[in-house]
Amino acid sequence: MKRIYFDHSATTPVDREAAALALEYMTDKFGNASSIHSFGRESRKAVDAAREQVAALLGATPNEIFFTSGGTEGDNLAIKGVAFANRKKGNHIITSAIEHHAILHTCEYLEKQGYEVTYLPVDEYGMVRIEDLKKAITDKTILISIMFANNEVGTLQPVKEIGRIAREKGIYFHTDAVQAAGNYPIDVNELNIDLLTLSGHKFHAPKGIGALYIRRGVKVDEIQHGGGHERNMRAGTENVPGIAGLGKAAEIAKRDMEKKTARLRSMRDRIIREITEKIPHIKLNGHPTERMPGNVNFSFLYVEGESLLLNLDLKGIAASSGSACTSGSLDPSHVLLAMGMTHEVAHGSLRVTLGRDNTDEDVDYFLEVLPEIISRLRAMSPLFGAGGTARAGNPCSECQAHSH
Ligand SMILES: *Cc1c(COP(=O)(O)O)cnc(C)c1O
């Protein structure tokens, strides 16, 4: 059976050129980048080249790029690093309710250490309101951390406006750009971004490698202590194969950015248009226009997200859902709930995230099988009466056993 991968927000396949380069730095060119001899120098050269490639992707300079083990580490380093280094200036951090857990759980940890955190709400499209941000700022605020693009609904935040406000007030602005970096054009200077997290595996580099951009002059404490790697910001022998692969993936992403985003946008818009035309009782989640080029997220009422995923999987299609029943938790996604969605609607959500290798034929096939699966699941649902009439109630039988 043909298999179609529509889950690029979860991870992406490693680019073959990037993988070949990584392999070269595992086998033939295996030197420790800190060694003085030719083996070491060869690896150091690869790290330096990658630093330039990643910097170029963001409009930054190479000495502002620090390699990490990925998005989670970058987020931890940015938030804790700024919080610890600027404790004398203040103890207040502003973030949003729809951040990735790498941000939310780090902020919760800091709250236990005596920091104050404001979690900004979002509107029905998953967007932070600038007015709320302005009101939240106090003279104790040292950091604003708002994600560039949401990983579930794809909503792009008003990053430029946030950067402008942060700069005016002299507050550092960090953005978790793990979804956007390599998949959406970013210029840290144009957007007044002070710190930016990216992760390789979300744009065709290997897993376990990423980078944190730190604008020159921004005060950040290191979190991991040891040798003086990464100019004392991140101790530990450099993951040279991963770094080389990340650099190559960044170079390719920059080169193909315009072409790729245009293609994804056109596939995305076709899926949104046809689902809207063909399937009743649906809701588009996320912003209608300010969204990632490859993100489609719909709620299908009277359908359980996990049943939908399993049925798509049987047809060879890999997607994901905002209902977390499958992951052992009965709570629907914190993102969908923060957008004001009821548990009922959140449970029937489906996320399709497109990538550069998807084709129009993939989209044809998906649009052919989806309506049939939805009709079948609804026909089986006790909440969706014969003749297609909807009855009220919570469609997740498991969740009914729990009070919400
Ligand atoms: C995937 C993701 C992360 C975590 O990155 P890892 O490299 O997997 O640790 C953080 N934030 C967002 C928005 C993500 O999508």
PDBQT file of the ligand as one rigid body, heavy atoms in Angstrom, charges set to zero:
ROOT
HETATM    1  C1  LIG A 501       8.924  20.064  18.159  1.00  0.00    +0.000 C 
HETATM    2  C2  LIG A 501       8.794  21.338  18.925  1.00  0.00    +0.000 A 
HETATM    3  C3  LIG A 501       9.607  21.601  20.046  1.00  0.00    +0.000 A 
HETATM    4  C4  LIG A 501      10.574  20.580  20.593  1.00  0.00    +0.000 C 
HETATM    5  O1  LIG A 501      11.680  20.407  19.763  1.00  0.00    +0.000 OA
HETATM    6  P1  LIG A 501      12.589  19.077  19.930  1.00  0.00    +0.000 P 
HETATM    7  O2  LIG A 501      13.742  19.318  19.000  1.00  0.00    +0.000 OA
HETATM    8  O3  LIG A 501      11.726  17.939  19.494  1.00  0.00    +0.000 OA
HETATM    9  O4  LIG A 501      13.001  19.000  21.350  1.00  0.00    +0.000 OA
HETATM   10  C5  LIG A 501       9.478  22.813  20.681  1.00  0.00    +0.000 A 
HETATM   11  N1  LIG A 501       8.592  23.741  20.249  1.00  0.00    +0.000 NA
HETATM   12  C6  LIG A 501       7.805  23.536  19.185  1.00  0.00    +0.000 A 
HETATM   13  C7  LIG A 501       6.874  24.609  18.739  1.00  0.00    +0.000 C 
HETATM   14  C8  LIG A 501       7.870  22.329  18.485  1.00  0.00    +0.000 A 
HETATM   15  O5  LIG A 501       7.072  22.130  17.443  1.00  0.00    +0.000 OA
ENDROOT
TORSDOF 0
